[in-house]
Amino acid sequence: MALMVKKYGGTSVADLERIRVVAEQAQEDRRQGHDVVIVVSAMSGETNRLMGLALEASDNPNPRELDVLLSTGEQVTIALLSMCLAEWNCPAVSYTGAQVHIRTDSAFNKARILDIDQRRIRRDLEKGRVVVVAGFQGVDEEGNITTLGRGGSDTTAVALAAAQGAKECQIYTDVDGVYTTDPRVVPKARKLDRLTFEEMLELASLGAKVLQIRAVEFASKYNVPIRVLSSFEAGEGTLIAPEEAEMEQPLISGIAFTRDEAKITVQGVPDKPGIAYQILDAVADANIEVDMILQNISNESATDFTFTVHRNDHERALGLLETTCGELGAQSVTGDASIVKISLVGVGMRSHAGIASTMFGALAAEGINIQMISTSEIKISVVVDEKYLELAVRALHTAFGLDQDSEED
């Protein structure tokens, strides 16, 4: 008898009609002889509603009490789903994260899972019950309710699959898999049959919102394959699994992009050891995360230093550096919040040359200027003007043969 661990997101349990569909699917899995563990999110829009209430009650909600409030969304879903299963004579039991002892650290609103006591779930499965678990939440050593951050139900599901030794963790959402890029930007984007953990980690960190990055990290650490599927149509979805040496890897698997970038340039910085540290240390002290970094070649004992931050941190970072750079003797500080980052991702990059030149050539042919470049073993990222985002992504998608038409040819 195979164990199935399934996670359903907010749109998949948006109302009672959708919850009944999930129940029907679970009942069919039981008929086929499978053990079933279901992890659910709050109903679509519920977490936002609860967050709105919290902000009405307090301008700065207490983190502990906020977790107590936000965790109730999933509690509604698990109870309703278990009731629907019972109506169809399918034995089921619901549990909050605390009830199945999903133990976390005490970082309220963004807790990390430390371990899971799997005994209660195992006993219920042995009795033939469908086990329904609230995602997104756990409990710390002091018994406080904690939440795992946005998308945390994915992590709950992967952690349970790892603890129970499931063959794979199935994530049901409103899309039928992971695509080569956002189909809203590139209509010819195609669904990928398979990705490696490494590729999915890069895509998730670069703006692809199909899976929470921590869930992919957890899956990679414990070697639990993830399959992304649609709740609304049948299909094989996209399997995210370890890299297999015998499989030929595509040159480029996907193109990710983020619109949330801003660029800051410190001009005329004295070219001497320790300057980069002094600039970035001031930013780090304000808990502002730096992404790409570029330093120009020294000219007359001075250089320009450029880096990117999240757009929400742009104005704050500029204000900090105006003071710091005056102390350092820099000439000026400028910012640009109208940039985007576009990234090519693919494990095939390891064994192929010429990817960067193809990328740069495709952008040059469209008259798109590259402002910054960053590379890693399986990724190349560039910063360009925001107005060129869609044109650039479409040009690169075609240049690397990712269009649906290219596949058919």
N, C-alpha and C positions, 0 to 999 in steps of 0.2 A: 504494500500500500504506500503510495507516494504522498509526501507532504507538500501541500501547496500553501505558500505564503503570498497573499495578495494585498496590495494597498490601493485604496480608492481615494482620489483627491476630491476637493470641494465640489467641482462641477459634476463629478460622478455620483455624488450623494446630495445634489442640490435641493431635492424635495422628496416627498414620500414616493412619488412615482419612480424616481431614479433609484431610491433605496430598495424598492421592491425588485427592481431589475437586478441589483447586486445580490439580493437574497435568492432570487431565482437561479442565478448563476452558481451561487454557493451550493444550493440544493442539488443542482445537476452534477457538480463536482463530487458531492457525497454519494450520489447514485452510482457514479463511476468508480467508487471505492477509494477516493482520496481523503486524506486528513486535510482539514482546511483551517488556516489561521488568516483572519482578515483584519487589516489595519485600516482605519478610516480617519479622514480629516473632518473638520467641522463643515457643516453645510455651507455652500458657496455664499460668501458675503458675511458670514456670521462672525468671523474673527475681526473683520473691519468694524462691524457693528459694536462689538464688545470694546474694541479699542476706542471707538468714538465715545462710548459711555464713560470709559476711564478718563479720557481727556476732558469731558464735561465735569467730572467729579473733581479733577485735580489737574493743574497745569503740568505737574511733574509727578505722575503716579509712582507710589512706592513699588519698587521692582518685585518684591515678594508678593504683595497683594495683586499686582498686575498679573502675575503668573496664576494665582488662584482664580482670577476672573477669566483669563483667556483659555484656561484648560477646560472650562465648562462647555465650550463649543463642541468638542469631540465627545464629551459625555452624553450629549443629546443624541448624536449620531449612533453611537454604539448601542444605546438603549432601543432606539427605533428600529435599527437593523435586526437586533435580537428578537424584538417583538414580531417583526415581519416573518422571520424564520420560524418562530413558534407557531404562528398562524397556519403555516404549511406543514406542521408536524415535523419540523426539522430541529432537533435539539440544539440549542445554542446558549452560550453564556457570554456576557459582556464584562470587560474589565477596564478600569482606568489604568494609567501607567503605574500609579502607586500600588494598585492591587496585585499586579503581576511583578512588582518589585523591579521595575526598570530604574536602577540606581544611577544617579547622575552626580556631578559635582554641584556646587552651590552657586554657580554663575547664573543668577536669575535672568530670564528672557533669552539666554543663549547657552544653556547648559549642555554639557557633553555627557554621553552615556559612558558609564564605567563598567557596569555588568548587568546581567539579567538573571533572575532566578526562574529557571525554566520548568521547575517541578510542577507548578500549578497548571500550566498550559498542557504539559505532557499528560497529567492525570485526566484532564478533560478530553483530550484527543483519544486517549485509551477508552474512554466511556462513549465515544462516538459523537461527541459534541463539536459543533463549529465554534471556534473561539474568536470572539470579536474584541479587538484591543484598540483603545484610544491612542492615536498617534500624537506626536508633537510634545509629549509630556513624560515626566518621570517624578522621582522623589529623591531628595538628598539624604545624607546620613542623619540629619536632625528631624526627618519626617516632613520637611517643607516640600510643597508641590513646586516643580520646576517645569519650564518649557524650553524647547530646543531651538527656538528661532524659526523664522519663516521657512516653510518647506520641511520642517522637522519630522513630519510624518513619514517621509521617505526614509530618513535615518532610522526611525523606529522599526519600520518594516524590514530593512536590511539587517538590523541588529537582531531581530527576532529570527529571521531566516538563518543567520549565522549560528545563533544559539541552538536552534532546533535541527540544524544540519540539513536544511532544505536544498534541493538541487539548484533552484534559482528563486529569485524574488521578482514577482510580477508587479509592476507599477502601472495602474490604470489611470489614464488622464483624458483630456479632451483632444489630444492629438494621437495619431496612429503610429508614432515612432519619432526617431530623431532624424532630422533632415540635413542635407548638405549645407543649407543656410536657411534663413527665415523665408518661408514661401510668400509672405506678404511683401517682401522686398524683391525676391526673385521668383516669379511664378513658375519657372522651369526647375526649381529646386526639387530634388528627389529624396525619397525616404531611403535611409541606409539600413541594410540588413544586419550589419554588425559593426561595432566599434570596440576598440580596446579600452581598458580602464584609463590608461594614460591619455588617450585622445579625448575621452569624455571629461576627464578632469580639466584638461586644457579648455575645451569648449565651454564647460560650466563656469570656469573662472573668467572666461572672456566674454560672458554675456548670454550664452545659451541658457534659457530658463526652464528647460524640460525637467532637469533633476537638480536637487540641492547638492552642492559640491561636497558637503560633509557626508552625505549618503554614499557618494561615489568613492570617497576616501575610505569609508568603512568597508564597502564592498571589496575594494582592492586589497585592503589589509587582511581581510578574512576570506578572500577568494570566493565571494558569493556573486555569481552572475546575476545581472539585472536585465529584465526584459520590459521595455516600455511599450505599452499597448493602449488601444483606444477603448473606452467604455461604450462607445456609440457605434462602432462597426467592427466586424470580425477581421482578423488579420494576424500575421506573425509578429508584427511590431519590429523593434530593433533590439538585438541582443548586445549587451555590454559585458564583455568577458575578458579573461586574460589573453594576451597576445599568443598566437600559436605559430611556432617557427615554420611549420610546413605550409602555411597559408601565404599566398602572395598578397602583400599589403598595397592598397591603392596609394598613389603618389600623394594626393591630398584627399582627406576624408571630409573636411568641412571648412566653412568660412564663418567665423564669428565676428561680431562687431559690438561696440558699445558706444552709445551717444553721451555717456555721462562723464566724459573726459574734459579736463581743462589744462592748459599749458602755462607754465610760469618760467620766465627767462630773467636771470640776473646777469646784467651786462657789465662788462668792465671789471670783472672780479680779479683781484691780485692773484697772479699765477704762482702760488706757493703751497707747500704741503699743509694739509689740515683745513683748507678753505671749504672743500666739499662737505667735510664733516660738520663744520660750523653752520653751514647753510641748512643742511638736512637735519641736524640735531634740533634746531629751533622749531622745525616743522614737526618732527617726531614727538617733541615734548608736548605739543598741542594735540597729540593723538591723531594726526593727519597722515594717512597712508600715501606714500609715494610709489608711483608705478614705473614709467620709463624715465631714463636719465640720459642726457647727452651733454658732453663737454666739448667745446670747440678747441681747435689747435691754438696754442698761445700766440698772441700778437703783441709785441712790445710789452712783455711782462704782464699782460692782462688777457683774460679769456671770458667767454660767455658760458653760463651754466644753465641748462634747461631741464625741466622735469615736469611730469604730469601728475595731477591729483584728481580726485573725484570732483565733479563740477560743483557739488554742494559745499566743498571746502575751499573753493577758489578764492573768494573774497577774504576769508579769514587768513588763508595762507599769504595772500598779498600783503595784508596788513601787518602780519608778523615779520615778513621779510623786509618791509620798508624800514623798520627799526634796525633789524639785525644787519642788513647790508650797508646801512649808513655807518655802522660801527666797523664794518670790514673794509670800508673804502671803495665799495662798488659804485659804478656810475649811475645805474638805474635798475628798477624792477618793473617788468611789464607782464601782463597776463592776457590770455586768449581763451575764452570759454566757448568758442565756436569751432572746436575740433572734434574728431571722432577717431577711434582706434579700430583698425580692421586687421584680422589675423587669419592666416592660413594654418591649418592643423592637419597633421598626418604622420603616422609612424613611418610611412614610406620615404619621408625626407632623409632618413638616416642613410639610405643606400642610393640616393639619386642626387646628382649634381644639377645645377642650372635652374633650380626652383626660384631662387631670388631674382635671377635675371629675367625669367619669364614673368614674374610678378611685376617687376619694375617696368618691363617693356609694355605690359598690358595697360598699366596706369599711365605711362608716358604717351601711349597712342591715343588716350582719351584726354590728354592735356591736364592730367592731375598731378600736382606737385606733392612730393613726399617730404614731410617736415621732420619726422623722426623715424628711426628704424630700431627694432629690437629682435633678437633671434634666440632660440634655444634649440635643443636637439630635434624636436618635432613641431616647432612653431616659428613663424615669421610674422611679426606685427609691424604695422606702419601707422603713423598719424598723418591724417590729411584734413583738409578743410571740410567742415560739416556739410556744406552744400553739395559735395561730391560723393556723399556716402552711397546712395543707391546706385549711381553710375559706376562707382568703383567696384562694389560688390558684384554687380551683374557682369562687368567686364572680366573680373577675376574668375567668376563662376564658369564663364564660357571658355576662358583661356586655359583652364585646367580640366576641361572636359567633364564638368559636373552636371551640365544641363541634361534634362531628360532626353532631349533629342539626340545628344551625343551618345548616351547609353544605348539608345535604340539603333543608332548607326553601327 
